[in-house]
Amino acid sequence: MVELVAKRYVKALMSQRDNDSLNLVYNELKTIASAFNDEKFISILSSSDLSVEKKVELIVSFLDNGSISVVNLVKLLGEKKRLDIIPEIVKELDKELAVLSNSYTGVVYTNKELSSEDMDKLNGQFSKKFDVNLTLSQNICDYDGIKVDIDGLGCEIGFAKSRLKSQMIDHILKAV
């Protein structure tokens, strides 16, 4: 539900704007969204003791010289009691900017660190395959194999040792 509402705000932000002004708005909103990682800030926003105007004033104070678009957006979100969807708006705006610039980010999940050469190969192959500018980062976790997840493209490719083992056992049992 929140995603749908955020998409509407992003659509309104994107209309009648060029890439430079969109990037400015994105960076300002990203600055504001970083405050949502602090529990004290979230408790201030959810407090009924503060007026909406004070909450909006607090959020706008995070920006040195905020653009009129962002200030008006924050005021509108305050009026509609939707200040809590700012991080979701930033996510949706990030996705839309990635589509416009044809550049995406992805994550490679493995259980051991890949060399920079291997990462460059993966990055090059996927960039070529999807005809996009791609930046891959590593996430070392307990995944038994390798998985590449490119969120903006909706692409997830994985190879797991356990799955290969079970498929080989099934194949051998069917052959017998």
Protein Blocks (a to p, Z undefined) as FASTA:
>chain_A
ZZmmmmmmmmmmmgopafklmmmmmmmmmmmmmmmmpmklmmmmmpckbcfklmmmmmmm
mpmbdcfklmmmmmmmmmnopmmmmmmmmmmmmmmmmmmnopacdddddfbdcdfklmmm
mmmmmmmmnopaddddddddfbecdddddfknopacdddfklmmmmmmmmmmmmZZ
